[in-house]
């Protein structure tokens, strides 16, 4: 018998609801925003979302159940560097899984 790893993927409707939620609360919301536009850095890090109104970076991390980039050594280390760099430069840094987006857990924090 062959086993197949399943990964949790959010549906597009949940992502759209998340983006609508951000836009309903804040004016300056940027998607796929380069961190070097927020603060000085030579690194080419990109944020999934940047909310300028509250100086917050929001990351949606996938692959927790399938061995994705965010859970493997190098990818995980780069994620930590990105979050530490952002926080060092005064940004709030939020991270959510796709399931947390589906469950609207972001409403508790943002």
N, CA, C and O atoms as CSV, one atom per row, in Angstrom:
chain,resi,resn,atom,element,x,y,z
A,1,UNK,N,N,0.841,-1.180,0.000
A,1,UNK,CA,C,0.000,0.000,0.000
A,1,UNK,C,C,0.884,1.241,0.000
A,1,UNK,O,O,1.857,1.319,0.750
A,2,UNK,N,N,0.550,2.182,-0.822
A,2,UNK,CA,C,1.307,3.423,-0.906
A,2,UNK,C,C,0.585,4.509,-0.129
A,2,UNK,O,O,-0.626,4.686,-0.265
A,3,UNK,N,N,1.343,5.239,0.690
A,3,UNK,CA,C,0.779,6.337,1.465
A,3,UNK,C,C,1.111,7.649,0.782
A,3,UNK,O,O,2.215,7.834,0.268
A,4,UNK,N,N,0.172,8.537,0.781
A,4,UNK,CA,C,0.356,9.842,0.163
A,4,UNK,C,C,0.258,10.892,1.254
A,4,UNK,O,O,-0.692,10.902,2.036
A,5,UNK,N,N,1.249,11.780,1.303
A,5,UNK,CA,C,1.194,12.886,2.257
A,5,UNK,C,C,0.195,13.916,1.770
A,5,UNK,O,O,0.201,14.319,0.607
A,6,UNK,N,N,-0.654,14.326,2.676
A,6,UNK,CA,C,-1.623,15.366,2.349
A,6,UNK,C,C,-1.166,16.674,2.945
A,6,UNK,O,O,-0.629,16.699,4.052
A,7,UNK,N,N,-1.365,17.736,2.244
A,7,UNK,CA,C,-1.034,19.038,2.807
A,7,UNK,C,C,-2.291,19.871,2.856
A,7,UNK,O,O,-3.180,19.743,2.015
A,8,UNK,N,N,-2.346,20.714,3.840
A,8,UNK,CA,C,-3.517,21.546,4.025
A,8,UNK,C,C,-3.353,22.804,3.195
A,8,UNK,O,O,-2.403,23.563,3.382
A,9,UNK,N,N,-4.259,23.016,2.300
A,9,UNK,CA,C,-4.244,24.218,1.473
A,9,UNK,C,C,-5.519,25.002,1.735
A,9,UNK,O,O,-6.615,24.442,1.732
A,10,UNK,N,N,-5.370,26.281,1.959
A,10,UNK,CA,C,-6.550,27.113,2.164
A,10,UNK,C,C,-7.256,27.306,0.830
A,10,UNK,O,O,-6.632,27.256,-0.229
A,11,UNK,N,N,-8.521,27.519,0.892
A,11,UNK,CA,C,-9.211,27.781,-0.361
A,11,UNK,C,C,-9.101,29.266,-0.693
A,11,UNK,O,O,-8.830,30.094,0.177
A,12,UNK,N,N,-9.311,29.578,-1.934
A,12,UNK,CA,C,-9.165,30.968,-2.390
A,12,UNK,C,C,-10.172,31.884,-1.708
A,12,UNK,O,O,-9.889,33.064,-1.501
A,13,UNK,N,N,-11.333,31.364,-1.360
A,13,UNK,CA,C,-12.332,32.181,-0.688
A,13,UNK,C,C,-11.820,32.650,0.675
A,13,UNK,O,O,-12.067,33.792,1.064
A,14,UNK,N,N,-11.107,31.782,1.409
A,14,UNK,CA,C,-10.555,32.170,2.712
A,14,UNK,C,C,-9.502,33.260,2.556
A,14,UNK,O,O,-9.463,34.208,3.340
A,15,UNK,N,N,-8.645,33.125,1.541
A,15,UNK,CA,C,-7.630,34.156,1.283
A,15,UNK,C,C,-8.296,35.479,0.941
A,15,UNK,O,O,-7.883,36.536,1.417
A,16,UNK,N,N,-9.316,35.413,0.122
A,16,UNK,CA,C,-10.024,36.626,-0.275
A,16,UNK,C,C,-10.691,37.272,0.937
A,16,UNK,O,O,-10.659,38.495,1.077
A,17,UNK,N,N,-11.290,36.474,1.809
A,17,UNK,CA,C,-11.905,37.011,3.021
A,17,UNK,C,C,-10.857,37.663,3.915
A,17,UNK,O,O,-11.114,38.702,4.522
A,18,UNK,N,N,-9.680,37.054,3.997
A,18,UNK,CA,C,-8.593,37.614,4.788
A,18,UNK,C,C,-8.182,38.980,4.238
A,18,UNK,O,O,-8.035,39.940,4.995
A,19,UNK,N,N,-7.998,39.063,2.927
A,19,UNK,CA,C,-7.609,40.326,2.309
A,19,UNK,C,C,-8.704,41.387,2.478
A,19,UNK,O,O,-8.404,42.555,2.727
A,20,UNK,N,N,-9.951,40.986,2.345
A,20,UNK,CA,C,-11.060,41.925,2.546
A,20,UNK,C,C,-11.105,42.408,3.994
A,20,UNK,O,O,-11.403,43.574,4.256
A,21,UNK,N,N,-10.812,41.518,4.921
A,21,UNK,CA,C,-10.760,41.893,6.337
A,21,UNK,C,C,-9.697,42.965,6.556
A,21,UNK,O,O,-9.957,43.981,7.202
A,22,UNK,N,N,-8.490,42.735,6.013
A,22,UNK,CA,C,-7.414,43.724,6.162
A,22,UNK,C,C,-7.820,45.066,5.559
A,22,UNK,O,O,-7.621,46.115,6.170
A,23,UNK,N,N,-8.387,45.024,4.362
A,23,UNK,CA,C,-8.759,46.260,3.674
A,23,UNK,C,C,-9.938,46.972,4.336
A,23,UNK,O,O,-10.107,48.180,4.171
A,24,UNK,N,N,-10.749,46.230,5.083
A,24,UNK,CA,C,-11.862,46.871,5.790
A,24,UNK,C,C,-11.388,47.616,7.038
A,24,UNK,O,O,-12.061,48.529,7.517
A,25,UNK,N,N,-10.242,47.227,7.551
A,25,UNK,CA,C,-9.727,47.847,8.778
A,25,UNK,C,C,-8.620,48.863,8.530
A,25,UNK,O,O,-8.442,49.796,9.313
A,26,UNK,N,N,-7.878,48.683,7.443
A,26,UNK,CA,C,-6.684,49.505,7.206
A,26,UNK,C,C,-6.674,50.052,5.787
A,26,UNK,O,O,-7.275,49.478,4.879
A,27,UNK,N,N,-5.982,51.170,5.615
A,27,UNK,CA,C,-5.924,51.837,4.314
A,27,UNK,C,C,-4.725,51.355,3.497
A,27,UNK,O,O,-4.855,51.052,2.311
A,28,UNK,N,N,-3.573,51.286,4.133
A,28,UNK,CA,C,-2.331,50.985,3.419
A,28,UNK,C,C,-1.917,49.531,3.632
A,28,UNK,O,O,-1.141,49.217,4.534
A,29,UNK,N,N,-2.452,48.651,2.783
A,29,UNK,CA,C,-2.160,47.224,2.848
A,29,UNK,C,C,-1.461,46.836,1.549
A,29,UNK,O,O,-1.963,47.102,0.457
A,30,UNK,N,N,-0.307,46.207,1.681
A,30,UNK,CA,C,0.492,45.823,0.512
A,30,UNK,C,C,0.692,44.315,0.500
A,30,UNK,O,O,0.972,43.706,1.532
A,31,UNK,N,N,0.547,43.726,-0.672
A,31,UNK,CA,C,0.735,42.290,-0.840
A,31,UNK,C,C,2.076,42.049,-1.530
A,31,UNK,O,O,2.458,42.795,-2.432
A,32,UNK,N,N,2.786,41.009,-1.104
A,32,UNK,CA,C,4.096,40.662,-1.686
A,32,UNK,C,C,5.044,41.864,-1.641
A,32,UNK,O,O,5.624,42.246,-2.657
A,33,UNK,N,N,5.190,42.439,-0.482
A,33,UNK,CA,C,5.954,43.676,-0.299
A,33,UNK,C,C,7.403,43.373,0.081
A,33,UNK,O,O,7.657,42.539,0.950
A,34,UNK,N,N,8.338,44.039,-0.559
A,34,UNK,CA,C,9.761,43.852,-0.263
A,34,UNK,C,C,10.122,44.551,1.043
A,34,UNK,O,O,9.772,45.713,1.249
A,35,UNK,N,N,10.818,43.845,1.917
A,35,UNK,CA,C,11.163,44.412,3.223
A,35,UNK,C,C,12.125,45.588,3.111
A,35,UNK,O,O,12.111,46.473,3.967
A,36,UNK,N,N,12.957,45.617,2.077
A,36,UNK,CA,C,13.888,46.742,1.943
A,36,UNK,C,C,13.169,48.047,1.594
A,36,UNK,O,O,13.808,49.099,1.552
A,37,UNK,N,N,11.860,48.006,1.344
A,37,UNK,CA,C,11.066,49.224,1.182
A,37,UNK,C,C,10.517,49.712,2.521
A,37,UNK,O,O,10.034,50.838,2.630
A,38,UNK,N,N,10.597,48.850,3.539
A,38,UNK,CA,C,10.108,49.192,4.872
A,38,UNK,C,C,11.252,49.708,5.743
A,38,UNK,O,O,11.099,50.698,6.458
A,39,UNK,N,N,12.390,49.033,5.678
A,39,UNK,CA,C,13.569,49.414,6.441
A,39,UNK,C,C,14.806,48.997,5.660
A,39,UNK,O,O,14.729,48.188,4.735
A,40,UNK,N,N,15.933,49.552,6.040
A,40,UNK,CA,C,17.168,49.303,5.303
A,40,UNK,C,C,17.676,47.885,5.558
A,40,UNK,O,O,17.914,47.490,6.700
A,41,UNK,N,N,17.834,47.142,4.492
A,41,UNK,CA,C,18.411,45.804,4.547
A,41,UNK,C,C,18.939,45.429,3.171
A,41,UNK,O,O,18.378,45.822,2.149
A,42,UNK,N,N,20.008,44.677,3.157
A,42,UNK,CA,C,20.560,44.189,1.889
A,42,UNK,C,C,19.889,42.890,1.462
A,42,UNK,O,O,20.028,42.460,0.317
A,43,UNK,N,N,19.158,42.262,2.389
A,43,UNK,CA,C,18.472,41.013,2.095
A,43,UNK,C,C,17.270,41.269,1.198
A,43,UNK,O,O,16.646,42.327,1.282
A,44,UNK,N,N,16.951,40.334,0.366
A,44,UNK,CA,C,15.831,40.455,-0.579
A,44,UNK,C,C,14.589,39.741,-0.050
A,44,UNK,O,O,13.931,39.005,-0.786
A,45,UNK,N,N,14.271,39.957,1.221
A,45,UNK,CA,C,13.103,39.321,1.812
A,45,UNK,C,C,11.821,39.982,1.326
A,45,UNK,O,O,11.778,41.184,1.063
A,46,UNK,N,N,10.777,39.163,1.213
A,46,UNK,CA,C,9.470,39.659,0.800
A,46,UNK,C,C,8.450,39.246,1.856
A,46,UNK,O,O,8.488,38.124,2.362
A,47,UNK,N,N,7.545,40.154,2.183
A,47,UNK,CA,C,6.463,39.868,3.119
A,47,UNK,C,C,5.211,39.505,2.337
A,47,UNK,O,O,4.924,40.111,1.305
A,48,UNK,N,N,4.465,38.521,2.822
A,48,UNK,CA,C,3.195,38.196,2.163
A,48,UNK,C,C,2.284,39.417,2.187
A,48,UNK,O,O,1.660,39.764,1.183
A,49,UNK,N,N,2.216,40.067,3.358
A,49,UNK,CA,C,1.424,41.289,3.502
A,49,UNK,C,C,2.168,42.248,4.419
A,49,UNK,O,O,2.815,41.836,5.382
A,50,UNK,N,N,2.064,43.530,4.104
A,50,UNK,CA,C,2.576,44.575,4.986
A,50,UNK,C,C,1.453,45.577,5.191
A,50,UNK,O,O,0.901,46.112,4.229
A,51,UNK,N,N,1.116,45.829,6.461
A,51,UNK,CA,C,0.081,46.802,6.803
A,51,UNK,C,C,0.789,48.008,7.393
A,51,UNK,O,O,1.190,48.015,8.557
A,52,UNK,N,N,0.931,49.021,6.563
A,52,UNK,CA,C,1.691,50.213,6.952
A,52,UNK,C,C,1.035,50.949,8.123
A,52,UNK,O,O,1.731,51.499,8.977
A,53,UNK,N,N,-0.292,50.962,8.165
A,53,UNK,CA,C,-1.028,51.678,9.212
A,53,UNK,C,C,-0.596,51.251,10.617
A,53,UNK,O,O,-0.551,52.075,11.531
A,54,UNK,N,N,-0.281,49.975,10.788
A,54,UNK,CA,C,0.108,49.454,12.101
A,54,UNK,C,C,1.524,48.864,12.082
A,54,UNK,O,O,1.921,48.148,13.001
A,55,UNK,N,N,2.271,49.173,11.029
A,55,UNK,CA,C,3.655,48.720,10.860
A,55,UNK,C,C,3.794,47.229,11.170
A,55,UNK,O,O,4.597,46.821,12.009
A,56,UNK,N,N,2.984,46.427,10.465
A,56,UNK,CA,C,2.941,44.987,10.726
A,56,UNK,C,C,3.162,44.170,9.459
A,56,UNK,O,O,2.657,44.493,8.384
A,57,UNK,N,N,3.926,43.113,9.626
A,57,UNK,CA,C,4.163,42.146,8.560
A,57,UNK,C,C,3.341,40.905,8.884
A,57,UNK,O,O,3.296,40.459,10.030
A,58,UNK,N,N,2.695,40.357,7.865
A,58,UNK,CA,C,1.888,39.159,8.043
A,58,UNK,C,C,2.372,38.108,7.057
A,58,UNK,O,O,2.446,38.346,5.851
A,59,UNK,N,N,2.696,36.952,7.592
A,59,UNK,CA,C,3.151,35.829,6.778
A,59,UNK,C,C,2.151,34.689,6.888
A,59,UNK,O,O,1.647,34.400,7.973
A,60,UNK,N,N,1.864,34.044,5.768
A,60,UNK,CA,C,1.045,32.837,5.757
A,60,UNK,C,C,1.968,31.698,5.356
A,60,UNK,O,O,2.444,31.631,4.223
A,61,UNK,N,N,2.208,30.810,6.302
A,61,UNK,CA,C,3.155,29.711,6.096
A,61,UNK,C,C,2.425,28.411,5.818
A,61,UNK,O,O,1.533,28.010,6.566
A,62,UNK,N,N,2.808,27.769,4.753
A,62,UNK,CA,C,2.223,26.473,4.397
A,62,UNK,C,C,3.237,25.360,4.566
A,62,UNK,O,O,4.379,25.592,4.962
A,63,UNK,N,N,2.807,24.163,4.263
A,63,UNK,CA,C,3.701,23.009,4.250
A,63,UNK,C,C,4.020,22.402,5.600
A,63,UNK,O,O,4.965,21.621,5.706
A,64,UNK,N,N,3.262,22.735,6.638
A,64,UNK,CA,C,3.557,22.174,7.958
A,64,UNK,C,C,3.403,20.667,7.971
A,64,UNK,O,O,4.114,19.987,8.711
A,65,UNK,N,N,2.499,20.128,7.176
A,65,UNK,CA,C,2.197,18.700,7.205
A,65,UNK,C,C,2.832,17.949,6.046
A,65,UNK,O,O,2.709,16.728,5.956
A,66,UNK,N,N,3.507,18.664,5.165
A,66,UNK,CA,C,4.068,17.992,3.991
A,66,UNK,C,C,5.575,18.182,3.864
A,66,UNK,O,O,6.151,17.845,2.830
A,67,UNK,N,N,6.219,18.713,4.892
A,67,UNK,CA,C,7.664,18.937,4.808
A,67,UNK,C,C,8.009,20.106,3.904
A,67,UNK,O,O,9.045,20.090,3.240
A,68,UNK,N,N,7.171,21.102,3.872
A,68,UNK,CA,C,7.387,22.268,3.015
A,68,UNK,C,C,8.554,23.131,3.462
A,68,UNK,O,O,9.164,22.886,4.503
A,69,UNK,N,N,8.853,24.134,2.670
A,69,UNK,CA,C,10.010,24.996,2.883
A,69,UNK,C,C,10.044,25.627,4.269
A,69,UNK,O,O,11.116,25.793,4.851
A,70,UNK,N,N,8.872,25.980,4.800
A,70,UNK,CA,C,8.833,26.666,6.091
A,70,UNK,C,C,9.188,25.757,7.262
A,70,UNK,O,O,9.417,26.242,8.369
A,71,UNK,N,N,9.235,24.457,7.036
A,71,UNK,CA,C,9.510,23.530,8.137
A,71,UNK,C,C,10.855,22.828,8.001
A,71,UNK,O,O,11.265,22.112,8.915
A,72,UNK,N,N,11.538,23.012,6.904
A,72,UNK,CA,C,12.849,22.374,6.710
A,72,UNK,C,C,13.951,23.333,7.152
A,72,UNK,O,O,13.748,24.545,7.217
A,73,UNK,N,N,15.104,22.776,7.450
A,73,UNK,CA,C,16.221,23.525,8.015
A,73,UNK,C,C,16.500,24.890,7.422
A,73,UNK,O,O,16.383,25.900,8.116
A,74,UNK,N,N,16.866,24.940,6.156
A,74,UNK,CA,C,17.250,26.203,5.532
A,74,UNK,C,C,16.104,27.191,5.443
A,74,UNK,O,O,16.279,28.374,5.737
A,75,UNK,N,N,14.927,26.718,5.039
A,75,UNK,CA,C,13.760,27.595,4.933
A,75,UNK,C,C,13.323,28.127,6.278
A,75,UNK,O,O,12.958,29.295,6.414
A,76,UNK,N,N,13.364,27.253,7.273
A,76,UNK,CA,C,12.975,27.669,8.625
A,76,UNK,C,C,13.960,28.714,9.150
A,76,UNK,O,O,13.549,29.705,9.753
A,77,UNK,N,N,15.254,28.497,8.923
A,77,UNK,CA,C,16.273,29.452,9.372
A,77,UNK,C,C,16.087,30.813,8.692
A,77,UNK,O,O,16.226,31.852,9.338
A,78,UNK,N,N,15.776,30.810,7.404
A,78,UNK,CA,C,15.547,32.071,6.689
A,78,UNK,C,C,14.302,32.785,7.224
A,78,UNK,O,O,14.289,34.010,7.339
A,79,UNK,N,N,13.265,32.023,7.547
A,79,UNK,CA,C,12.052,32.619,8.129
A,79,UNK,C,C,12.363,33.281,9.462
A,79,UNK,O,O,11.861,34.366,9.753
A,80,UNK,N,N,13.193,32.626,10.275
A,80,UNK,CA,C,13.567,33.208,11.565
A,80,UNK,C,C,14.378,34.484,11.372
A,80,UNK,O,O,14.182,35.464,12.091
A,81,UNK,N,N,15.284,34.471,10.406
A,81,UNK,CA,C,16.078,35.670,10.117
A,81,UNK,C,C,15.162,36.811,9.695
A,81,UNK,O,O,15.325,37.946,10.142
A,82,UNK,N,N,14.197,36.503,8.832
A,82,UNK,CA,C,13.263,37.534,8.363
A,82,UNK,C,C,12.452,38.101,9.529
A,82,UNK,O,O,12.325,39.319,9.654
A,83,UNK,N,N,11.904,37.238,10.379
A,83,UNK,CA,C,11.083,37.738,11.488
A,83,UNK,C,C,11.917,38.516,12.494
A,83,UNK,O,O,11.467,39.538,13.010
A,84,UNK,N,N,13.128,38.045,12.780
A,84,UNK,CA,C,14.003,38.770,13.712
A,84,UNK,C,C,14.399,40.130,13.158
A,84,UNK,O,O,14.408,41.122,13.886
A,85,UNK,N,N,14.723,40.178,11.881
A,85,UNK,CA,C,15.107,41.435,11.231
A,85,UNK,C,C,13.940,42.433,11.271
A,85,UNK,O,O,14.137,43.612,11.565
A,86,UNK,N,N,12.752,41.964,10.979
A,86,UNK,CA,C,11.577,42.832,10.992
A,86,UNK,C,C,11.308,43.370,12.400
A,86,UNK,O,O,11.065,44.564,12.579
A,87,UNK,N,N,11.355,42.483,13.394
A,87,UNK,CA,C,11.089,42.914,14.765
A,87,UNK,C,C,12.181,43.841,15.290
A,87,UNK,O,O,11.892,44.787,16.023
A,88,UNK,N,N,13.414,43.579,14.925
A,88,UNK,CA,C,14.523,44.445,15.320
A,88,UNK,C,C,14.320,45.859,14.795
A,88,UNK,O,O,14.705,46.836,15.438
A,89,UNK,N,N,13.704,45.954,13.607
A,89,UNK,CA,C,13.451,47.252,12.984
A,89,UNK,C,C,12.075,47.821,13.329
A,89,UNK,O,O,11.595,48.730,12.651
A,90,UNK,N,N,11.443,47.297,14.368
A,90,UNK,CA,C,10.227,47.892,14.903
A,90,UNK,C,C,8.911,47.419,14.331
A,90,UNK,O,O,7.867,47.987,14.651
A,91,UNK,N,N,8.928,46.398,13.497
A,91,UNK,CA,C,7.677,45.879,12.923
A,91,UNK,C,C,7.073,44.803,13.823
A,91,UNK,O,O,7.787,44.015,14.442
A,92,UNK,N,N,5.755,44.791,13.878
A,92,UNK,CA,C,5.074,43.633,14.454
A,92,UNK,C,C,5.118,42.543,13.390
A,92,UNK,O,O,5.084,42.828,12.193
A,93,UNK,N,N,5.195,41.311,13.831
A,93,UNK,CA,C,5.343,40.203,12.883
A,93,UNK,C,C,4.353,39.102,13.251
A,93,UNK,O,O,4.463,38.490,14.314
A,94,UNK,N,N,3.387,38.852,12.369
A,94,UNK,CA,C,2.376,37.827,12.595
A,94,UNK,C,C,2.568,36.697,11.596
A,94,UNK,O,O,2.862,36.934,10.424
A,95,UNK,N,N,2.400,35.466,12.069
A,95,UNK,CA,C,2.487,34.300,11.195
A,95,UNK,C,C,1.262,33.424,11.406
A,95,UNK,O,O,0.832,33.185,12.534
A,96,UNK,N,N,0.712,32.952,10.293
A,96,UNK,CA,C,-0.455,32.086,10.343
A,96,UNK,C,C,-0.269,30.911,9.394
A,96,UNK,O,O,0.415,31.024,8.377
A,97,UNK,N,N,-0.882,29.784,9.733
A,97,UNK,CA,C,-0.945,28.656,8.807
A,97,UNK,C,C,-2.172,28.862,7.930
A,97,UNK,O,O,-3.010,29.720,8.212
A,98,UNK,N,N,-2.273,28.075,6.871
A,98,UNK,CA,C,-3.455,28.154,6.018
A,98,UNK,C,C,-4.715,27.791,6.806
A,98,UNK,O,O,-5.766,28.398,6.603
A,99,UNK,N,N,-4.620,26.823,7.686
A,99,UNK,CA,C,-5.777,26.438,8.501
A,99,UNK,C,C,-6.212,27.590,9.400
A,99,UNK,O,O,-7.408,27.825,9.572
A,100,UNK,N,N,-5.257,28.304,9.970
A,100,UNK,CA,C,-5.591,29.449,10.810
A,100,UNK,C,C,-6.280,30.545,9.992
A,100,UNK,O,O,-7.139,31.256,10.514
A,101,UNK,N,N,-5.916,30.686,8.724
A,101,UNK,CA,C,-6.585,31.640,7.843
A,101,UNK,C,C,-8.021,31.180,7.607
A,101,UNK,O,O,-8.954,31.980,7.678
A,102,UNK,N,N,-8.196,29.871,7.323
A,102,UNK,CA,C,-9.543,29.337,7.134
A,102,UNK,C,C,-10.402,29.542,8.380
A,102,UNK,O,O,-11.592,29.835,8.271
A,103,UNK,N,N,-9.808,29.389,9.557
A,103,UNK,CA,C,-10.530,29.518,10.824
A,103,UNK,C,C,-10.671,30.968,11.288
A,103,UNK,O,O,-11.247,31.232,12.343
A,104,UNK,N,N,-10.144,31.910,10.495
A,104,UNK,CA,C,-10.196,33.356,10.800
A,104,UNK,C,C,-9.556,33.697,12.138
A,104,UNK,O,O,-10.008,34.596,12.846
A,105,UNK,N,N,-8.517,32.981,12.466
A,105,UNK,CA,C,-7.822,33.228,13.724
A,105,UNK,C,C,-7.160,34.609,13.764
A,105,UNK,O,O,-6.924,35.155,14.842
A,106,UNK,N,N,-6.867,35.159,12.610
A,106,UNK,CA,C,-6.247,36.479,12.524
A,106,UNK,C,C,-7.100,37.561,13.167
A,106,UNK,O,O,-6.570,38.586,13.593
A,107,UNK,N,N,-8.400,37.355,13.245
A,107,UNK,CA,C,-9.281,38.378,13.820
A,107,UNK,C,C,-8.982,38.623,15.300
A,107,UNK,O,O,-9.328,39.679,15.830
A,108,UNK,N,N,-8.359,37.683,15.956
A,108,UNK,CA,C,-7.992,37.838,17.373
A,108,UNK,C,C,-6.813,38.771,17.545
A,108,UNK,O,O,-6.665,39.394,18.596
A,109,UNK,N,N,-5.971,38.878,16.528
A,109,UNK,CA,C,-4.681,39.549,16.689
A,109,UNK,C,C,-4.501,40.824,15.881
A,109,UNK,O,O,-3.799,41.742,16.307
A,110,UNK,N,N,-5.123,40.881,14.734
A,110,UNK,CA,C,-4.855,42.003,13.825
A,110,UNK,C,C,-6.094,42.893,13.732
A,110,UNK,O,O,-6.082,43.896,13.019
